[in-house]
Amino acid sequence: MTPLLLSAAAPGALELGIDGQRSPRGVVQLCLTRDPVSFPGCSGDTSAVKRSVPAGERTVRIEGLATGSYAVALFHDENGNGRLDTRLGIPREGFGFSRNPPVYFGPPSFAAARFPVASGATGQQVRLKYLF
């Protein structure tokens, strides 16, 4: 009898570049999710990847990702309080999304920020936007 060989897709990796930080203060909070309902804050997604990286970091590598569609949301938490500060609902700190979709009233949809991850490395470059 011949053993059954199952082939699993090799895990993927994300090389995320971050541009446009106006200062090296604080941290960049990152959320990577496959769940459209949990985007952009990763709330309720137990398989989401959340990272806090020093604001001076320009690249982040996330390995061991299953293949599929993902979206990234991030913000520059300049004062380090762990949340995106707003004034009258308008972000006072920098924010950005994968694929850099236009932002009007509220965050973009998951579909607008979605990108594929396959086996091997995938790259995304996110430019932070500041409204104040």
Secondary structure, 3 states (H helix, E strand, C coil): CCCCCCCCCCCEEEEEEEECCCCCCCEEEEEEECCHHHCCCCCCCCCCEEEEEECCCCEEEEEEECCEEEEEEEEEECCCCCCCCEECCEECCCEEECCCCCCCCCCCCHHHHCEEECCEEEEEEEECECCC
